[in-house]
């Protein structure tokens, strides 16, 4: 551990960034799924399901049930697969992930580095994904979920705690112990209520594109909030435009039906105008008889 010269304790500070919906729009998992489909690891139906789950995740955030389900499914999928096969999928995965990164978040991360802090990705995705992105983005490292490897192949079993909820804090504390990082003077960025342990493990918490639960906590804790994902807003605008268009179409249909009914009436009925509904004056009939 790096100690201060007087032995007072750790002197390094760091900034920890969640990946999905924080560093990037949406989920990195969908690009892994697309690459897996192209190599024949998953079916088209499974890919379509993953695309749907990615959209739901982007709009609503993560859930514990979904995270556990994905972890089990990925474990089953990679069991017996050579590590090299996954390494060869890296270009396809990066081709999808890199354009989805938020430039504002990269600037934020590099700003931390320029101020002397180390920068790490902390994600429930695989350790391989965390290492790959950390290397490409020139971060100082990545913390992900580890899978057991025997004789160059994945067994499908975990090789450590799932890097989710409290699992992220375990990884962060282990890193802090090894690298001499003072978490109380460090930063953490995330989008999800599931990352409250991670956010509360540091001295400076910042929420990015928060789900409703995290937004409420951020308001009560007076944490800084960054909103970068515009998909939800765009869908609301689209829904409003569709609604206006639908009302306009209904109005046009109604006008056309009225016109069609008028055209179907005899000429005399069309020119007579609407029926008279007001009171009839007494004597009006007698005057017409005299004429």
Number of C-alpha atoms within 10 A of each C-alpha: 14 15 14 12 9 6 9 8 14 18 16 20 22 23 24 26 25 24 24 26 27 25 25 21 20 23 24 21 20 22 22 19 22 23 22 21 16 13 12 10 14 15 13 14 10 13 18 14 12 18 18 13 17 20 15 13 18 20 19 15 23 22 12 11 8 11 15 12 11 15 18 13 12 14 18 14 16 19 16 16 16 16 16 10 12 17 12 11 17 17 11 15 20 18 11 16 21 14 11 17 18 17 13 11 18 15 11 14 22 17 13 17 18 10 10 12 19 21 25 24 23 30 25 22 23 20 18 19 24 21 19 17 20 19 13 10 14 13 18 16 19 24 26 24 24 18 21 15 18 11 9 12 17 21 20 20 16 16 12 13 15 23 22 23 17 17 19 25 21 18 22 22 16 13 15 19 15 11 17 19 25 18 23 13 14 20 23 26 26 30 29 26 23 19 24 20 16 27 24 15 21 20 13 17 23 18 25 23 23 25 21 14 12 21 19 13 15 19 11 9 10 11 15 13 18 17 11 18 19 12 14 12 11 11 12 12 12 12 12 12 12 12 12 12 12 12 12 12 12 12 12 12 12 12 11 12 12 12 11 11 9 13 11 10 11 9 10 8 11 12 9 8 8 8 7 7 6 6 6 9 7 8 9 9 10 9 9 8 8 6 5
